[in-house]
């Protein structure tokens, strides 16, 4: 009897919470010298599905930071991350794109 009640909550966790395979692959959180505008996070889509991160927020130290869709603040690309693709979330997109020119 207890086994039946134990299985139900476990199944509900898997049915209610979808698994998203976006992974943080790299973080620049405190570069040398002044770090104003130089912080960024790279995420990787390790899934077979694409994800639209429009409306997502990055929370740092209890503060939510909304993600701006390109070309806002000098960003480029799209808010959709296809399977096997990377995306950079930068504090200052203009600085990031001018210093990491190979990132497309």
N, C-alpha and C positions, 0 to 999 in steps of 0.2 A: 504494500500500500504506500509506503514512504517513497519507494523508487518512482512511482508514477508522478507524485507531486514534485519530486526533485527534477525529473526530466522536463516538465512543463516550463519552469522558469528558464532553464538553459536554452530550450528551443526558442522561447520568446526573445531572448537576447539576440540570437542570430537572425530572427525574422524582423525585428524592429530596427536594429542597427546595421545598415549596410556597410560592407567593408570597402573602403576606398584605398587604393594603393598609390597614393601620392606620398613620396618620401622626401624629407629634407636631406639633400645630398651635400650641401656645403653652406657654411655660414661665415660671413665676415662681420663680426660684431664689435670689434675694437681695433681698427687698423692703427698703425704707428702714426704718431703726430696727432693733429686734430682729426677727429673722426666725424665731424659734422658733415652730413650728406654722403658719407662714404660707406655706410652700413648696408648690407644686402643679404638675402637668403635665396638659395637656389633650391628649387624643388624638381623632382623627377617623377614622371608618370610611369610606374612599374605595373601597369594594368593593361588589359586589352580594350578597355573603354576609354573614350575621351572625357575630359572633365572641364566644365565651364566654371571658372572661379570668380565670375562676376558676382559681386555682393559679399564675397568672403572678406574676413578681417584677420589681421595678424595681431595677436595680443602680446604685448611686451610690458612686463611689470605692472599688469593690471589695467593697461591702457589699450583700447582697441584702435587699430589703425586700418581704416578702410583702404582697399586696393583701388587705385585709379585705373580706368581703362585707357590704353594707349589711344591717341597720342598725348594725353594729359601729362603734364610735367616732363615732356621729352621722351616718354615711353614709346616703344615700338612693338609690333607684333600683335598678338591677340590674347584674349582672356581664356581661350580654349587650349587645353594642353592635351595633345593627342598621345596615344600609346608610344612609349619610348622617347618622348620629348622632354626637354628641360624648360623651366621658366625661372627667370630671376625677378625677385621682388626687391626693388631697390628703394632706399630712402630718398635718393635723388637720381631719377632715371637719366637725366642729361649727363650727370657726372659718370654714371655707370657706363652708358653707351659710348662716351668719349674715351674712357679708359680701358674698356674691355671690348674692343672693336671686333674681335672674332666671335663674340656671342651674338647670335642672330636669332 
